[in-house]
């Protein structure tokens, strides 16, 4: 199971589901993203990117595949 985060390359905010409303929104908080924004499926991540990201203005961060030294 993957642990993926979607990050804007423009604002550097992370996509997550609001714990209050359930709506998908952006947050500058890495902590909030780790609690409410982890995506475990690449197909779900692709759908979120299509629905909420400008073309090419995002990074898909794979927390399980970060190169050593980062």
KOLGU-4560 file (N, C-alpha, C; in nm, 3 decimals, padded with zeros to 5 digits):
<recs>
<n_xx: 00.084 n_yy: -00.117 n_zz: 00.000 ca_xx: 00.000 ca_yy: 00.000 ca_zz: 00.000 c_xx: 00.089 c_yy: 00.124 c_zz: 00.000 mol: A seq: 1 type: UNK>
<n_xx: 00.065 n_yy: 00.212 n_zz: -00.092 ca_xx: 00.142 ca_yy: 00.336 ca_zz: -00.106 c_xx: 00.093 c_yy: 00.442 c_zz: -00.008 mol: A seq: 2 type: UNK>
<n_xx: 00.182 n_yy: 00.537 n_zz: 00.019 ca_xx: 00.144 ca_yy: 00.656 ca_zz: 00.095 c_xx: 00.183 c_yy: 00.775 c_zz: 00.009 mol: A seq: 3 type: UNK>
<n_xx: 00.083 n_yy: 00.837 n_zz: -00.053 ca_xx: 00.105 ca_yy: 00.943 ca_zz: -00.149 c_xx: 00.045 c_yy: 01.074 c_zz: -00.099 mol: A seq: 4 type: UNK>
<n_xx: 00.112 n_yy: 01.185 n_zz: -00.129 ca_xx: 00.060 ca_yy: 01.318 ca_zz: -00.104 c_xx: 00.061 c_yy: 01.394 c_zz: -00.235 mol: A seq: 5 type: UNK>
<n_xx: -00.037 n_yy: 01.480 n_zz: -00.255 ca_xx: -00.042 ca_yy: 01.565 ca_zz: -00.373 c_xx: -00.009 c_yy: 01.707 c_zz: -00.328 mol: A seq: 6 type: UNK>
<n_xx: 00.093 n_yy: 01.765 n_zz: -00.393 ca_xx: 00.140 ca_yy: 01.898 ca_zz: -00.354 c_xx: 00.138 c_yy: 01.991 c_zz: -00.476 mol: A seq: 7 type: UNK>
<n_xx: 00.091 n_yy: 02.113 n_zz: -00.454 ca_xx: 00.092 ca_yy: 02.215 ca_zz: -00.559 c_xx: 00.235 c_yy: 02.263 c_zz: -00.579 mol: A seq: 8 type: UNK>
<n_xx: 00.279 n_yy: 02.271 n_zz: -00.702 ca_xx: 00.413 ca_yy: 02.324 ca_zz: -00.729 c_xx: 00.410 c_yy: 02.476 c_zz: -00.738 mol: A seq: 9 type: UNK>
<n_xx: 00.292 n_yy: 02.534 n_zz: -00.731 ca_xx: 00.278 ca_yy: 02.680 ca_zz: -00.735 c_xx: 00.273 c_yy: 02.737 c_zz: -00.593 mol: A seq: 10 type: UNK>
<n_xx: 00.183 n_yy: 02.683 n_zz: -00.510 ca_xx: 00.167 ca_yy: 02.735 ca_zz: -00.373 c_xx: 00.238 c_yy: 02.650 c_zz: -00.269 mol: A seq: 11 type: UNK>
<n_xx: 00.279 n_yy: 02.531 n_zz: -00.308 ca_xx: 00.345 ca_yy: 02.433 ca_zz: -00.220 c_xx: 00.251 c_yy: 02.378 c_zz: -00.113 mol: A seq: 12 type: UNK>
<n_xx: 00.121 n_yy: 02.399 n_zz: -00.129 ca_xx: 00.023 ca_yy: 02.344 ca_zz: -00.036 c_xx: -00.010 c_yy: 02.200 c_zz: -00.074 mol: A seq: 13 type: UNK>
<n_xx: -00.070 n_yy: 02.129 n_zz: 00.020 ca_xx: -00.105 ca_yy: 01.989 ca_zz: 00.003 c_xx: -00.256 c_yy: 01.972 c_zz: -00.009 mol: A seq: 14 type: UNK>
<n_xx: -00.298 n_yy: 01.881 n_zz: -00.094 ca_xx: -00.439 ca_yy: 01.850 ca_zz: -00.111 c_xx: -00.482 c_yy: 01.755 c_zz: 00.001 mol: A seq: 15 type: UNK>
<n_xx: -00.600 n_yy: 01.781 n_zz: 00.059 ca_xx: -00.650 ca_yy: 01.693 ca_zz: 00.165 c_xx: -00.801 c_yy: 01.704 c_zz: 00.173 mol: A seq: 16 type: UNK>
<n_xx: -00.863 n_yy: 01.613 n_zz: 00.245 ca_xx: -01.005 ca_yy: 01.619 ca_zz: 00.272 c_xx: -01.025 c_yy: 01.691 c_zz: 00.404 mol: A seq: 17 type: UNK>
<n_xx: -01.109 n_yy: 01.793 n_zz: 00.405 ca_xx: -01.135 ca_yy: 01.869 ca_zz: 00.526 c_xx: -01.201 c_yy: 01.780 c_zz: 00.630 mol: A seq: 18 type: UNK>
<n_xx: -01.147 n_yy: 01.778 n_zz: 00.754 ca_xx: -01.209 ca_yy: 01.696 ca_zz: 00.858 c_xx: -01.345 c_yy: 01.752 c_zz: 00.902 mol: A seq: 19 type: UNK>
<n_xx: -01.372 n_yy: 01.878 n_zz: 00.872 ca_xx: -01.497 ca_yy: 01.941 ca_zz: 00.913 c_xx: -01.607 c_yy: 01.918 c_zz: 00.810 mol: A seq: 20 type: UNK>
<n_xx: -01.576 n_yy: 01.946 n_zz: 00.683 ca_xx: -01.680 ca_yy: 01.939 ca_zz: 00.579 c_xx: -01.667 c_yy: 01.817 c_zz: 00.488 mol: A seq: 21 type: UNK>
<n_xx: -01.549 n_yy: 01.756 n_zz: 00.484 ca_xx: -01.526 ca_yy: 01.645 ca_zz: 00.393 c_xx: -01.488 c_yy: 01.690 c_zz: 00.253 mol: A seq: 22 type: UNK>
<n_xx: -01.491 n_yy: 01.821 n_zz: 00.230 ca_xx: -01.455 ca_yy: 01.875 ca_zz: 00.099 c_xx: -01.305 c_yy: 01.864 c_zz: 00.077 mol: A seq: 23 type: UNK>
<n_xx: -01.266 n_yy: 01.847 n_zz: -00.047 ca_xx: -01.124 ca_yy: 01.844 ca_zz: -00.082 c_xx: -01.076 c_yy: 01.988 c_zz: -00.093 mol: A seq: 24 type: UNK>
<n_xx: -00.966 n_yy: 02.019 n_zz: -00.025 ca_xx: -00.914 ca_yy: 02.155 ca_zz: -00.020 c_xx: -00.762 c_yy: 02.149 c_zz: -00.005 mol: A seq: 25 type: UNK>
<n_xx: -00.699 n_yy: 02.265 n_zz: -00.001 ca_xx: -00.554 ca_yy: 02.275 ca_zz: 00.010 c_xx: -00.515 c_yy: 02.324 c_zz: 00.148 mol: A seq: 26 type: UNK>
<n_xx: -00.401 n_yy: 02.279 n_zz: 00.198 ca_xx: -00.348 ca_yy: 02.323 ca_zz: 00.326 c_xx: -00.197 c_yy: 02.343 c_zz: 00.317 mol: A seq: 27 type: UNK>
<n_xx: -00.144 n_yy: 02.444 n_zz: 00.385 ca_xx: 00.001 ca_yy: 02.460 ca_zz: 00.390 c_xx: 00.064 c_yy: 02.369 c_zz: 00.495 mol: A seq: 28 type: UNK>
<n_xx: -00.018 n_yy: 02.305 n_zz: 00.578 ca_xx: 00.030 ca_yy: 02.225 ca_zz: 00.690 c_xx: 00.064 c_yy: 02.082 c_zz: 00.648 mol: A seq: 29 type: UNK>
<n_xx: 00.190 n_yy: 02.046 n_zz: 00.662 ca_xx: 00.230 ca_yy: 01.909 ca_zz: 00.633 c_xx: 00.163 c_yy: 01.814 c_zz: 00.731 mol: A seq: 30 type: UNK>
<n_xx: 00.151 n_yy: 01.855 n_zz: 00.857 ca_xx: 00.085 ca_yy: 01.770 ca_zz: 00.957 c_xx: -00.059 c_yy: 01.738 c_zz: 00.916 mol: A seq: 31 type: UNK>
<n_xx: -00.134 n_yy: 01.841 n_zz: 00.876 ca_xx: -00.272 ca_yy: 01.820 ca_zz: 00.832 c_xx: -00.275 c_yy: 01.727 c_zz: 00.711 mol: A seq: 32 type: UNK>
<n_xx: -00.183 n_yy: 01.747 n_zz: 00.618 ca_xx: -00.177 ca_yy: 01.663 ca_zz: 00.498 c_xx: -00.148 c_yy: 01.517 c_zz: 00.534 mol: A seq: 33 type: UNK>
<n_xx: -00.060 n_yy: 01.495 n_zz: 00.631 ca_xx: -00.027 ca_yy: 01.359 ca_zz: 00.670 c_xx: -00.143 c_yy: 01.289 c_zz: 00.740 mol: A seq: 34 type: UNK>
<n_xx: -00.227 n_yy: 01.366 n_zz: 00.807 ca_xx: -00.342 ca_yy: 01.308 ca_zz: 00.876 c_xx: -00.461 c_yy: 01.291 c_zz: 00.782 mol: A seq: 35 type: UNK>
<n_xx: -00.489 n_yy: 01.392 n_zz: 00.700 ca_xx: -00.612 ca_yy: 01.393 ca_zz: 00.619 c_xx: -00.590 c_yy: 01.387 c_zz: 00.468 mol: A seq: 36 type: UNK>
<n_xx: -00.464 n_yy: 01.385 n_zz: 00.422 ca_xx: -00.439 ca_yy: 01.392 ca_zz: 00.280 c_xx: -00.369 c_yy: 01.274 c_zz: 00.218 mol: A seq: 37 type: UNK>
<n_xx: -00.338 n_yy: 01.173 n_zz: 00.299 ca_xx: -00.270 ca_yy: 01.056 ca_zz: 00.242 c_xx: -00.363 c_yy: 00.982 c_zz: 00.147 mol: A seq: 38 type: UNK>
<n_xx: -00.309 n_yy: 00.945 n_zz: 00.032 ca_xx: -00.381 ca_yy: 00.865 ca_zz: -00.067 c_xx: -00.305 c_yy: 00.734 c_zz: -00.080 mol: A seq: 39 type: UNK>
<n_xx: -00.378 n_yy: 00.624 n_zz: -00.077 ca_xx: -00.312 ca_yy: 00.493 ca_zz: -00.077 c_xx: -00.322 c_yy: 00.420 c_zz: -00.211 mol: A seq: 40 type: UNK>
<n_xx: -00.382 n_yy: 00.484 n_zz: -00.309 ca_xx: -00.406 ca_yy: 00.419 ca_zz: -00.437 c_xx: -00.370 c_yy: 00.516 c_zz: -00.549 mol: A seq: 41 type: UNK>
<n_xx: -00.290 n_yy: 00.472 n_zz: -00.644 ca_xx: -00.247 ca_yy: 00.560 ca_zz: -00.753 c_xx: -00.364 c_yy: 00.603 c_zz: -00.842 mol: A seq: 42 type: UNK>
<n_xx: -00.464 n_yy: 00.518 n_zz: -00.859 ca_xx: -00.581 ca_yy: 00.556 ca_zz: -00.938 c_xx: -00.661 c_yy: 00.666 c_zz: -00.869 mol: A seq: 43 type: UNK>
<n_xx: -00.675 n_yy: 00.657 n_zz: -00.737 ca_xx: -00.743 ca_yy: 00.761 ca_zz: -00.661 c_xx: -00.665 c_yy: 00.892 c_zz: -00.669 mol: A seq: 44 type: UNK>
<n_xx: -00.532 n_yy: 00.884 n_zz: -00.660 ca_xx: -00.448 ca_yy: 01.004 ca_zz: -00.671 c_xx: -00.466 c_yy: 01.067 c_zz: -00.809 mol: A seq: 45 type: UNK>
<n_xx: -00.469 n_yy: 00.987 n_zz: -00.913 ca_xx: -00.487 ca_yy: 01.038 ca_zz: -01.048 c_xx: -00.621 c_yy: 01.109 c_zz: -01.062 mol: A seq: 46 type: UNK>
<n_xx: -00.726 n_yy: 01.054 n_zz: -01.002 ca_xx: -00.858 ca_yy: 01.117 ca_zz: -01.009 c_xx: -00.859 c_yy: 01.250 c_zz: -00.933 mol: A seq: 47 type: UNK>
<n_xx: -00.797 n_yy: 01.254 n_zz: -00.815 ca_xx: -00.788 ca_yy: 01.379 ca_zz: -00.738 c_xx: -00.710 c_yy: 01.485 c_zz: -00.815 mol: A seq: 48 type: UNK>
<n_xx: -00.602 n_yy: 01.445 n_zz: -00.879 ca_xx: -00.523 ca_yy: 01.537 ca_zz: -00.959 c_xx: -00.606 c_yy: 01.592 c_zz: -01.074 mol: A seq: 49 type: UNK>
<n_xx: -00.678 n_yy: 01.505 n_zz: -01.142 ca_xx: -00.762 ca_yy: 01.550 ca_zz: -01.254 c_xx: -00.870 c_yy: 01.647 c_zz: -01.207 mol: A seq: 50 type: UNK>
<n_xx: -00.928 n_yy: 01.621 n_zz: -01.091 ca_xx: -01.039 ca_yy: 01.703 ca_zz: -01.041 c_xx: -00.995 c_yy: 01.834 c_zz: -00.975 mol: A seq: 51 type: UNK>
<n_xx: -00.874 n_yy: 01.839 n_zz: -00.918 ca_xx: -00.839 ca_yy: 01.952 ca_zz: -00.832 c_xx: -00.707 c_yy: 02.022 c_zz: -00.864 mol: A seq: 52 type: UNK>
<n_xx: -00.634 n_yy: 01.977 n_zz: -00.963 ca_xx: -00.503 ca_yy: 02.037 ca_zz: -00.992 c_xx: -00.498 c_yy: 02.094 c_zz: -01.133 mol: A seq: 53 type: UNK>
<n_xx: -00.428 n_yy: 02.206 n_zz: -01.146 ca_xx: -00.402 ca_yy: 02.260 ca_zz: -01.278 c_xx: -00.302 c_yy: 02.169 c_zz: -01.348 mol: A seq: 54 type: UNK>
<n_xx: -00.312 n_yy: 02.161 n_zz: -01.478 ca_xx: -00.225 ca_yy: 02.072 ca_zz: -01.556 c_xx: -00.078 c_yy: 02.103 c_zz: -01.530 mol: A seq: 55 type: UNK>
<n_xx: -00.005 n_yy: 02.006 n_zz: -01.483 ca_xx: 00.139 ca_yy: 02.019 ca_zz: -01.462 c_xx: 00.178 c_yy: 02.100 c_zz: -01.340 mol: A seq: 56 type: UNK>
<n_xx: 00.081 n_yy: 02.143 n_zz: -01.260 ca_xx: 00.112 ca_yy: 02.229 ca_zz: -01.144 c_xx: 00.101 c_yy: 02.152 c_zz: -01.014 mol: A seq: 57 type: UNK>
<n_xx: 00.148 n_yy: 02.029 n_zz: -01.015 ca_xx: 00.140 ca_yy: 01.947 ca_zz: -00.894 c_xx: 00.259 c_yy: 01.852 c_zz: -00.890 mol: A seq: 58 type: UNK>
<n_xx: 00.284 n_yy: 01.802 n_zz: -00.770 ca_xx: 00.383 ca_yy: 01.695 ca_zz: -00.752 c_xx: 00.314 c_yy: 01.584 c_zz: -00.674 mol: A seq: 59 type: UNK>
<n_xx: 00.335 n_yy: 01.462 n_zz: -00.715 ca_xx: 00.285 ca_yy: 01.346 ca_zz: -00.642 c_xx: 00.402 c_yy: 01.294 c_zz: -00.560 mol: A seq: 60 type: UNK>
<n_xx: 00.391 n_yy: 01.307 n_zz: -00.428 ca_xx: 00.500 ca_yy: 01.271 ca_zz: -00.337 c_xx: 00.474 c_yy: 01.131 c_zz: -00.283 mol: A seq: 61 type: UNK>
<n_xx: 00.563 n_yy: 01.039 n_zz: -00.312 ca_xx: 00.554 ca_yy: 00.902 ca_zz: -00.263 c_xx: 00.638 c_yy: 00.893 c_zz: -00.136 mol: A seq: 62 type: UNK>
<n_xx: 00.574 n_yy: 00.889 n_zz: -00.021 ca_xx: 00.645 ca_yy: 00.889 ca_zz: 00.107 c_xx: 00.725 c_yy: 00.762 c_zz: 00.131 mol: A seq: 63 type: UNK>
<n_xx: 00.696 n_yy: 00.657 n_zz: 00.057 ca_xx: 00.767 ca_yy: 00.531 ca_zz: 00.074 c_xx: 00.884 c_yy: 00.517 c_zz: -00.023 mol: A seq: 64 type: UNK>
<n_xx: 00.904 n_yy: 00.618 n_zz: -00.106 ca_xx: 01.009 ca_yy: 00.609 ca_zz: -00.208 c_xx: 01.086 c_yy: 00.742 c_zz: -00.216 mol: A seq: 65 type: UNK>
<n_xx: 01.130 n_yy: 00.792 n_zz: -00.101 ca_xx: 01.207 ca_yy: 00.916 ca_zz: -00.096 c_xx: 01.355 c_yy: 00.880 c_zz: -00.098 mol: A seq: 66 type: UNK>
<n_xx: 01.433 n_yy: 00.938 n_zz: -00.189 ca_xx: 01.576 ca_yy: 00.905 ca_zz: -00.196 c_xx: 01.648 c_yy: 00.936 c_zz: -00.066 mol: A seq: 67 type: UNK>
<n_xx: 01.746 n_yy: 00.856 n_zz: -00.033 ca_xx: 01.824 ca_yy: 00.876 ca_zz: 00.089 c_xx: 01.891 c_yy: 01.014 c_zz: 00.084 mol: A seq: 68 type: UNK>
<n_xx: 01.893 n_yy: 01.082 n_zz: 00.198 ca_xx: 01.954 ca_yy: 01.212 ca_zz: 00.205 c_xx: 01.856 c_yy: 01.327 c_zz: 00.199 mol: A seq: 69 type: UNK>
<n_xx: 01.728 n_yy: 01.299 n_zz: 00.180 ca_xx: 01.627 ca_yy: 01.405 ca_zz: 00.177 c_xx: 01.555 c_yy: 01.410 c_zz: 00.308 mol: A seq: 70 type: UNK>
</recs>
